[in-house]
Amino acid sequence: MWQVQNTLYITTPEAYLRLEGETVCVMVEQEKRLQIPLHHLGAIVCFGSVMLSPALLGRCMEEGHTVVWLERSGRFQARVEGPVSGNILLRQAQYRAADDPTKTIELARAFLAGKLRNSRNVLLRGARDGQNDVERSILMQNARLVAGHLRKLPHAPDLDSLRGEEDNAARVYFQSMRYLIRQPIRSDFAFDARNRRPPTDSMNSILSFLYAVLLHDCRSALEAVGLDPQLGFLHAVRPGRAALALDLLEEFRSVIADRLALTLVNRGQIQAGHFDKRDGGAVLLNDEGRKAVIAAYQERKQETLTHPVLDQEVPIGLLPHVQARLLARYLRGDASAYVPYLHR
């Protein structure tokens, strides 16, 4: 049986979380808004100025419940966790692989192959559901361009060449996104290119927010199997950067985050009123917008699909955990290659 551990997302500004017996109480303006058993939670993710009582924070550290603070835009701020008891032998294998140029580029290729293959499939699906012949033709052509960059990955001699193919494919992919948005709402969700830090339009705001939440899940999955989320293969290692979590995230950006963002806007679950415009041109989800996205994300994580390697039904929320285990198998030498998640 697969079970997705719950993550408690707190999006209300100035909320205060305290421990009451074996439960977490969420207080807003001294009023109890939510009470949930602590043992039901895998993590607590706080957006903006959210406070936890010392007793609750200490209990979370003792029992392995990670607490994360993100800016209201979704940008990472801080992470608090108890002692890390990861498998040292697995981490040694990870460090050896990172020092091996051949294994490093092999894994980088695998992560990017998953990303480009899944991005192409999103475009092909959009072409099948296209709103007119012209847009269907554009999406099909751009899917072929992404496939062309995918075919070049095995021949890229180094990481810089791989990243170049990724950048070119991503440019084509994001230029296509406008055609995946229903025509009647394109004025509210105009999208020309990916931008961030801060996002300057509504669609980029949703994407940045979902990527940040999904990155947290990828990091938690890697830590759960004993891998070091800081040491990656595709993404360069920098202090404070979860490079391996970013590597793993690449496989899921399009099929989880992008598709959910498109579903939310195309179905009218997220509308123009769910955003705030800030000084300097930033466009961010407001409190109601964040709640709507989080609710949809939690619901999507419960849906199941057939994993192509395991050939069994797996909740979408556990896909990062499955891939983290497959990566650990490869690093331990129990598998001849790492197979990225390829969405059917």
Backbone hydrogen bonds, N-H to C=O, Kabsch-Sander energy under -0.5 kcal/mol:
donor,donor_aa,acceptor,acceptor_aa,energy
5,Q,3,Q,-0.6
6,N,40,H,-1.1
8,L,43,A,-2.5
9,Y,7,T,-0.7
10,I,8,L,-0.5
10,I,45,V,-2.9
11,T,9,Y,-0.7
14,E,49,S,-1.7
15,A,12,T,-1.4
16,Y,27,M,-2.9
17,L,51,M,-2.9
18,R,25,C,-2.2
20,E,23,T,-2.7
23,T,20,E,-1.5
24,V,36,I,-3.1
25,C,18,R,-2.8
25,C,23,T,-0.5
26,V,34,L,-2.9
27,M,16,Y,-3.3
27,M,25,C,-0.6
28,V,31,E,-2.7
31,E,28,V,-1.3
33,R,26,V,-3.2
33,R,31,E,-0.6
34,L,26,V,-1.1
36,I,24,V,-2.0
38,L,22,E,-2.5
40,H,37,P,-1.3
41,L,38,L,-1.9
42,G,6,N,-3.8
43,A,6,N,-1.0
44,I,66,T,-2.6
45,V,8,L,-3.0
46,C,44,I,-0.5
46,C,68,V,-3.4
47,F,10,I,-2.7
48,G,46,C,-0.6
48,G,70,L,-3.0
50,V,48,G,-1.8
51,M,15,A,-2.3
53,S,17,L,-2.4
57,L,53,S,-2.6
58,G,54,P,-2.6
59,R,55,A,-2.0
60,C,56,L,-2.5
61,M,57,L,-1.9
62,E,58,G,-2.1
63,E,59,R,-2.1
64,G,60,C,-0.8
65,H,60,C,-2.6
66,T,42,G,-1.1
66,T,64,G,-0.8
67,V,80,V,-2.5
68,V,44,I,-2.7
69,W,78,A,-2.9
70,L,46,C,-3.2
71,E,75,R,-3.6
74,G,71,E,-2.1
77,Q,69,W,-2.3
78,A,69,W,-1.9
80,V,67,V,-3.1
85,S,83,P,-0.5
88,I,86,G,-0.6
91,R,87,N,-2.3
92,Q,88,I,-2.3
93,A,89,L,-1.9
94,Q,90,L,-2.2
95,Y,91,R,-2.6
96,R,92,Q,-2.4
97,A,93,A,-2.2
98,A,94,Q,-2.1
99,D,95,Y,-1.2
100,D,97,A,-1.1
104,T,100,D,-2.6
105,I,101,P,-2.2
106,E,102,T,-1.8
107,L,103,K,-2.5
108,A,104,T,-2.4
109,R,105,I,-2.3
110,A,106,E,-1.7
111,F,107,L,-2.5
112,L,108,A,-2.2
113,A,109,R,-2.8
114,G,110,A,-2.2
115,K,111,F,-2.0
116,L,112,L,-3.0
117,R,113,A,-2.4
118,N,114,G,-2.2
119,S,115,K,-2.4
120,R,116,L,-2.5
121,N,117,R,-1.9
122,V,118,N,-1.7
123,L,119,S,-1.8
124,L,120,R,-2.5
125,R,121,N,-2.5
126,G,122,V,-2.1
127,A,123,L,-2.2
128,R,124,L,-2.1
129,D,125,R,-1.7
130,G,127,A,-1.2
136,R,132,N,-2.3
137,S,133,D,-2.3
138,I,134,V,-2.0
139,L,135,E,-2.5
140,M,136,R,-2.3
141,Q,137,S,-2.4
142,N,138,I,-2.6
143,A,139,L,-2.2
144,R,140,M,-1.9
145,L,141,Q,-1.8
146,V,142,N,-2.4
147,A,143,A,-2.2
148,G,144,R,-1.9
149,H,145,L,-1.8
150,L,146,V,-2.1
151,R,147,A,-2.2
152,K,148,G,-0.8
153,L,149,H,-0.7
153,L,150,L,-1.0
155,H,152,K,-1.2
156,A,152,K,-0.6
156,A,153,L,-1.4
162,L,158,D,-2.0
163,R,159,L,-2.8
164,G,160,D,-1.8
165,E,161,S,-1.9
166,E,162,L,-2.3
167,D,163,R,-2.7
168,N,164,G,-2.2
169,A,165,E,-2.4
170,A,166,E,-2.8
171,R,167,D,-2.1
172,V,168,N,-1.7
173,Y,169,A,-2.6
174,F,170,A,-2.8
175,Q,171,R,-1.7
176,S,172,V,-0.9
176,S,173,Y,-0.8
177,M,173,Y,-0.6
177,M,174,F,-0.7
179,Y,176,S,-1.6
180,L,177,M,-1.9
181,I,178,R,-1.0
185,I,182,R,-1.5
186,R,183,Q,-1.3
188,D,185,I,-0.8
189,F,185,I,-1.5
190,A,187,S,-0.5
205,S,201,D,-1.8
206,I,202,S,-2.0
207,L,203,M,-2.3
208,S,204,N,-2.7
209,F,205,S,-1.9
210,L,206,I,-2.7
211,Y,207,L,-2.8
212,A,208,S,-1.9
213,V,209,F,-1.9
214,L,210,L,-2.8
215,L,211,Y,-2.4
216,H,212,A,-1.6
217,D,213,V,-1.5
218,C,214,L,-2.2
219,R,215,L,-2.6
220,S,216,H,-2.4
221,A,217,D,-2.0
222,L,218,C,-2.1
223,E,219,R,-2.4
224,A,220,S,-2.0
225,V,221,A,-1.2
226,G,222,L,-0.6
226,G,223,E,-0.8
227,L,222,L,-2.4
231,L,228,D,-1.1
232,G,230,Q,-0.8
241,R,238,R,-2.2
242,A,240,G,-0.5
243,A,230,Q,-0.7
243,A,241,R,-1.9
244,L,229,P,-1.6
245,A,229,P,-1.3
246,L,242,A,-2.0
247,D,243,A,-2.1
248,L,244,L,-2.5
249,L,245,A,-2.2
250,E,246,L,-1.2
250,E,247,D,-0.7
251,E,248,L,-1.1
252,F,249,L,-1.7
253,R,249,L,-1.2
256,I,252,F,-2.2
257,A,252,F,-1.2
258,D,253,R,-3.0
259,R,254,S,-1.6
260,L,256,I,-1.5
261,A,257,A,-2.6
262,L,258,D,-2.5
263,T,259,R,-2.2
264,L,260,L,-2.5
265,V,261,A,-1.9
266,N,262,L,-2.6
267,R,263,T,-2.0
268,G,265,V,-0.8
269,Q,264,L,-1.6
270,I,264,L,-1.8
274,H,271,Q,-2.2
275,F,272,A,-1.1
276,D,284,L,-3.2
278,R,282,A,-3.3
281,G,278,R,-1.6
283,V,199,P,-2.8
284,L,276,D,-2.6
286,N,274,H,-2.4
290,R,286,N,-2.9
291,K,287,D,-2.1
292,A,288,E,-2.1
293,V,289,G,-2.3
294,I,290,R,-2.8
295,A,291,K,-2.5
296,A,292,A,-2.0
297,Y,293,V,-2.6
298,Q,294,I,-2.8
299,E,295,A,-1.9
300,R,296,A,-2.5
301,K,297,Y,-2.0
302,Q,298,Q,-0.7
302,Q,299,E,-0.9
303,E,299,E,-0.6
303,E,300,R,-1.2
305,L,314,V,-1.9
307,H,305,L,-0.6
307,H,312,Q,-2.6
311,D,307,H,-2.7
314,V,305,L,-2.9
316,I,303,E,-3.4
317,G,301,K,-2.6
318,L,315,P,-1.8
319,L,316,I,-1.6
322,V,318,L,-2.4
323,Q,319,L,-2.6
324,A,320,P,-2.1
325,R,321,H,-1.9
326,L,322,V,-2.1
327,L,323,Q,-2.4
328,A,324,A,-2.2
329,R,325,R,-2.3
330,Y,326,L,-1.8
331,L,327,L,-2.4
332,R,328,A,-2.1
333,G,329,R,-0.7
333,G,330,Y,-1.1
334,D,329,R,-2.6
335,A,329,R,-0.8
339,V,337,A,-0.6
342,L,340,P,-0.5
343,H,341,Y,-0.6
